[in-house]
Amino acid sequence: MTGNQPLLTTVMYHYVRPVADSAFPRLNALELDDFLGQLDHLQEHYDIISPRDLIADKPMPPRPCLLTFDDGYSDHYEHVFPALLARGLSGLFFPTRSSLIDRKMLEVNRIQFILANHSSRDSLAAELDTLLLEDGQFEPMALRATHFSPNRYDSANVGYAKRLLQHVLPPDIRTELTRKLFRKHVSDDEAAFADSLYLTTEQAREMRAGGMEFGGHGDLHLWHGRATPNELVNEVEGAVAALSAIGAPVKDGYYCYPFGDQTVDVREAVQTAGFSVGFTVVPELWANNKDRLAIPRLDTNDLPHAPRSDCPWVVKARATATA
């Protein structure tokens, strides 16, 4: 609380699925039971607001919380939407144009599934170095000197592989490498994989009819702050096209910067397109009197998400009931 100003807790989700029993049990995803347990926790301790409450600039409840879901996965329709609908809650969803409309794999998702299915997440870095040496255009030792370091969630090896495949290498080389690695470690039918992975426009429209809200998230999910001027234009125009395809508003709407990456130019492009609220990945709370184009978000892992049967508040309630 800053003075009398409530602080908004915005939670960021990506994959939500019964991951342990899936074809990719090592995918960095939130177990469905953990998600339901976290909703229990949030409803007990927070006041979950709708995205429209934020746009309307209405007074915040004492402990406001907003739920956001990135990238537009079929998980969100199959698992998240029914859970929110049953509880009378609304979430804010951010699909990209190329996955929603073109049904194409995003590079970021190729990388995630490569890591999930690789014999060793840390050994991907060495495999990547071998491929770069074979290509002959880049010296891995020079790349490691600059980009080999851990981040908030990844080891140095994984962080290095992600950086190279997300933004360090030129786009054509990144695409060639991720497609080659995806075919080797995940699937040789990328089109079918993408079609099952992502939300469809019909599902998104159904979710909107059920009270869910949608915002912009780019075209190809590029790092906006590292994009060329033309790439940035394409990213923002792609976000507008995705929302138009499902009948979602753009004016005074929401924008989620891929990877949380924003600059003055990015903010200007987003505002010019009509968006008035922007979300980052800075793990902080937000006061309603602060920058609306840089709302921070906590990752789901920053909050309790134990399975419903094992989470402390359920155990406590069960013990009280049987006492």
Residue pairs with C-beta under 8 A, 6 or more apart in sequence:
1 7
2 287
2 289
5 60
5 287
5 288
5 289
6 60
6 61
6 62
6 63
6 64
6 287
6 288
7 64
7 285
7 286
7 287
8 49
8 54
8 60
8 64
8 65
8 66
8 285
8 286
8 287
8 288
8 295
9 46
9 63
9 64
9 65
9 66
9 285
9 298
10 65
10 66
10 67
10 68
10 279
10 286
10 295
10 296
10 297
10 298
11 38
11 42
11 65
11 66
11 67
11 68
11 297
11 298
11 299
11 300
11 303
12 68
12 70
12 279
12 281
12 297
12 298
12 299
12 300
13 30
13 35
13 67
13 68
13 69
13 70
13 80
13 300
14 28
14 29
14 30
14 69
14 70
14 71
14 73
15 27
15 28
15 29
15 30
15 73
15 75
16 29
16 30
16 32
16 35
16 69
16 73
16 75
16 76
16 79
16 80
17 29
17 30
17 31
17 32
17 75
17 78
17 79
18 31
18 32
18 33
18 79
19 25
19 27
19 29
19 30
19 31
19 32
20 31
24 113
24 116
24 117
26 115
26 116
26 117
26 121
27 112
27 113
27 116
28 112
28 115
28 116
28 153
29 75
30 38
30 300
30 305
31 307
32 79
33 307
33 308
33 309
34 305
34 306
34 307
35 79
35 80
35 83
35 300
35 305
36 83
36 308
37 304
37 305
37 306
37 307
37 308
37 310
37 311
37 314
38 300
38 303
38 304
38 305
39 83
39 87
39 89
40 308
40 311
40 313
40 314
41 303
41 304
41 305
41 311
41 313
42 48
42 65
42 67
42 303
43 87
43 89
44 313
45 63
46 63
46 64
46 65
47 61
47 62
47 63
47 64
47 65
48 64
48 65
48 66
48 67
48 89
49 60
49 61
49 64
49 65
49 66
50 89
50 90
50 211
50 213
51 66
51 90
51 91
51 92
51 213
51 215
51 254
52 90
52 213
53 60
53 64
54 66
54 277
55 252
55 253
55 254
55 276
55 277
57 288
60 288
66 92
67 84
67 89
67 90
67 91
67 92
68 91
68 92
68 93
68 94
68 256
68 279
68 297
69 76
69 80
69 91
69 92
69 93
69 94
70 94
70 217
70 256
71 94
71 95
71 96
71 99
71 106
71 108
71 109
71 217
71 221
72 93
72 94
72 95
72 96
72 99
72 100
72 198
72 199
72 204
72 217
73 197
73 198
73 199
74 196
74 197
74 198
74 199
74 200
74 203
76 93
76 199
76 207
77 199
77 200
77 203
77 204
77 206
77 207
80 91
81 206
81 207
81 210
81 212
84 90
84 91
84 212
85 210
85 211
90 211
90 212
90 213
91 212
91 213
92 212
92 213
92 214
92 215
92 254
93 199
93 204
93 207
93 212
93 213
93 214
93 215
94 214
94 215
94 216
94 217
94 254
94 256
94 279
95 198
95 199
95 204
95 214
95 217
95 242
96 106
96 217
96 218
96 219
96 220
96 221
96 238
96 239
96 242
96 258
97 218
97 219
97 238
97 239
97 241
97 242
97 245
98 104
98 106
98 219
98 220
98 221
98 238
99 105
99 106
99 109
99 194
99 197
99 198
99 199
99 221
100 198
100 199
100 200
100 201
100 204
100 242
100 245
100 246
101 201
101 241
101 242
101 245
103 191
103 194
103 195
103 198
104 194
105 182
105 190
105 193
105 194
105 197
106 220
106 221
107 165
107 166
107 174
107 175
107 178
107 220
107 221
108 166
108 221
108 258
109 197
110 178
110 179
110 181
110 182
110 186
111 161
111 162
111 165
111 166
111 178
113 182
113 185
113 186
113 193
114 124
114 178
114 181
114 182
114 185
114 186
115 121
115 124
115 158
115 161
117 185
117 186
118 124
118 185
121 155
121 157
121 158
122 155
122 157
122 158
123 157
124 157
124 158
124 161
124 181
125 148
125 157
125 158
125 160
125 161
126 157
127 181
128 140
128 161
128 164
128 165
128 177
128 181
129 140
129 144
131 177
131 180
132 138
132 139
132 140
132 143
133 140
135 173
137 173
138 169
143 160
143 164
143 168
144 160
147 159
147 160
147 163
147 164
147 168
148 156
148 157
148 159
148 160
149 156
149 159
149 160
150 156
150 159
151 159
153 301
154 162
164 174
165 174
165 177
165 178
166 174
166 223
166 259
167 174
167 222
167 223
167 226
169 177
179 190
182 190
183 190
186 193
187 193
201 245
201 246
204 214
204 246
204 248
205 246
205 247
207 214
208 214
208 246
208 247
208 248
213 248
213 254
214 243
214 246
214 248
214 254
215 243
215 248
215 253
215 254
215 255
215 256
215 275
215 277
215 279
216 236
216 239
216 240
216 242
216 243
216 250
216 253
216 254
216 255
216 256
216 270
216 273
216 275
217 239
217 242
217 255
217 256
217 258
218 224
218 235
218 236
218 238
218 239
218 258
219 234
219 235
219 237
219 238
219 239
219 241
219 242
220 234
220 235
220 238
221 258
222 231
222 235
222 258
223 258
223 259
223 261
224 232
224 235
224 257
224 258
224 261
224 262
224 263
224 266
224 269
225 261
225 262
225 263
225 265
225 266
226 261
227 235
229 265
232 265
232 266
232 269
233 269
235 258
236 269
236 270
236 273
237 273
239 255
239 273
240 250
240 273
240 274
243 249
243 250
243 253
244 250
250 273
250 274
250 275
251 274
252 274
252 275
252 276
252 277
253 274
253 275
253 276
253 277
254 275
254 277
254 278
254 279
255 270
255 273
255 275
255 277
255 278
255 279
255 293
256 278
256 279
257 266
257 270
257 278
257 279
257 280
259 281
260 279
260 280
260 281
260 282
262 278
262 280
262 293
262 294
267 278
267 293
267 294
270 278
270 293
271 293
276 292
276 293
277 292
277 293
277 295
278 292
278 293
278 294
278 295
279 295
279 297
280 294
280 295
280 296
280 297
281 296
281 297
281 299
282 294
282 296
282 297
283 296
283 297
283 298
283 299
283 302
284 296
284 298
285 296
285 298
286 295
286 296
304 311
304 312
305 311
306 312
308 314
